[in-house]
Amino acid sequence: MKLKIGLRKPVLFLLFVTVLAPILLYTDNLSSFSSSSPRADFVQDIPTFTFTGDTRQLNLLPQDTGTSKPLKEPVRIVYSEGVANSSHEDDSRKIRQLQDVSESIPKVESVDEHKMSRDMKRENPSLRSSHRVNVRESVTTEGKTENNADRKGMGNAIVLYLKDQLIRAKVYLSLTATRNNAHFIRELRQRIKETQRALGDATKDSELPKNAIEKSKAMDQTLAKGQQIQDDCAAIVKKLRAMLHSTEEQLKVHRKQAMFLTQLTAKTLPKGLHCLPLRLSTEYYTSNYSVQQFPNQEKLDNPQLYHYAIFSDNVLATAVVVNSTVSHAKLDAFLQDPSSHVFHIVTDRLNYAAMRMWFLANPPGKATIEVQNVEEFTWLNSSYSPVLKQLDSPSMRDYYFKTHRAAGDSNLKFRNPKYLSILNHLRFYLPQIFPKLKKVIFLDDDTVVQKDLTGLWSIDLKGNVNGAVETCGESFHRFDRYLNFSHPLISKKFDPRACGWAYGMNVFDLDEWKRQNITEVYHTWQKLNHDRQLWKLGTLPPGLITFWKRTYPIDRSWHVLGLGYNPNVNQREIERAAVIHYNGNMKPWLEIGMPKYRKYWAKYVDYDQYFTLSPKASKHVVAYFSKSSLKIGNY
């Protein structure tokens, strides 16, 4: 017994030395520890643990309970990638700014914040790479999140998440298990209405109302209930596939409707432009203009002059082509007379008087003008021209005007009635229209001339008939996009990858045309295409065939296309182009024309010209430009 009592003291001493002494020494060292850095910096460097939204300091460290100011919670600062604070002064300034803003932000729970961020990343993987900053910021000690200053720089992440919630909610509305729960369905429909109201037409997070986050959290809670009711992933996937298929079908319908409306708009002449030729025709026949003649008629057949051919029933568009060409025309050393530029205009019977009236009242400088009526070309009849015979056929009329059959055509642009006009096909009869000329520049009425074109007459076409700009920079401008290569007549004769070219600004050698009998080649192919199996309607497909291996490519700067359908035409190419072409549906005189391209056309529409007409005629034109999107401003 005495031996045990004697051993107790050494054991207690060893226990004190090995266990209690190190604890006392370590605690004493920590209590006497002092740092050279400010306490705010020291506290920010110590990690914290977060439990259910509470932030607690490490228990190992003693808290400062002296008379110094209590420590404030660290303020959240989100830095962009590669940016760091350079000084404590900058930190303090940013902290004060964020504190002022964050006071008005509603509090949310930290667990919900992290959950929403994880859900958004899981449902929208692209957000991880597109947004370096999380949709919601890190949790603070008081549970405050989401200040408005940070939301402005977050793009549309919250908008996308709200839309995703609506999709998931609609899925639950249609599932059998959730439909049987009336209480859940009522709650879900209420959440959908609230989310839709909060989302509105917003496309950016900054456009959302302040309660958008609360509505999103409420929706998340309701969706979580739905997940508990319906946890069958296979049923959800099946429903999502059905919704996707339905959406794709609706998209196809809307695209077809949009195409139809675009084609309808392109075919419809605005009221102002419709009234203009009517007023011009009335004034032409009620005044002495009907007996007047254009000057310099003796120059119409002079092959030594510069001749331009324009076939159009649009008075204003034709005037722009003529005005823009004359304003840039230069006189060479041999032809000092401005009347050496001769414009041959061919129109239809309805617009013949209006076209003559316009250019008689508004002569384009001293240039020579000729206006002809296509109905007066007695040689152009159905017995001579197969295309004219086809255009007059009942099957062709039925093709255009029977809507129940037109609905089956996938490409509505070929049903534009402009293809019924013989004016569109006159370009294949140039030697017959101008038998005494050697070379002609053909211009469409939807072009604008920006530079002198006299250099085109000096281009050597090297035995070819047609000089044109090639358009094979993109795949859809090759032969296989215009011709039916499943037909043996096409597949044996032509190359499907051959480069196409553009109508709109072309140089035609009429002597070579006659020698190679181009018009007869055109007639032959038109007869073969009587059932429209070789190509659809239009003039470019038969042009590609007729001038196959007879076209000389000229420099692209002579002719830039796409201003009637392509919003991304290179600006530098437009500025340096000799001729710009509004090919497509978005003509500059229509309201659907692209405003950024309309200015090039509009500056050749001179208001002063309209007031040379009677007050009634000028009133309709000026009213059209002032009330529609064609308002020109200073021009």
Secondary structure, DSSP 8 states (H G I E B T S, - for coil): -HHHHHHHHHHHHHHIIIIIHHHHHHHHHHHT---SS-HHHHHHHS--EEETTEEE--TTS----SSS------------TT-----HHHHHHHHHHHHHHHTTS-B--HHHHHHHHHHHHHH-THHHHH-SS-SS----TT-B---HHHHTTSTTHHHHHHHHHHHHHHHHHH-HHHHT-HHHHHHHHHHHHHHHHHHTT--SGGGS-TTHHHHHHHHHHHHHHHHHH---HHHHHHHHHHHHHHHHHHHHHHHHHHHHHHHHHHHS--HHHHHHHHHHHHHHHHSGGGG---S-GGGTT-TTSEEEEEE-S-HHHHHHHHHHHHHH----SS---GGGEEEEEEE-HHHHHHHHHHHHHS--TT-EEEEEEGGG-TT-STTT-HHHHHHTSHHHHHHHH-HHHHTT-S-GGGG-GGGG-GGGGGGGGHHHHSTT-SEEEEE-TTEEE-S--GGGGG---TT-SEEE-B-TTSGGGBGGGTS-TTSHHHHHHS-TT-B-B-SSEEEEEHHHHHHHTHHHHHHHHHHHTTTS-S--SSSHHHHHHHTTT-EEE--GGGEE--TTT-TT--HHHHHH-SEEE--SS--TTSTTS-HHHHHHHHTT--HHHHTTS-HHHHHHHHHHHHHSTT--TT-
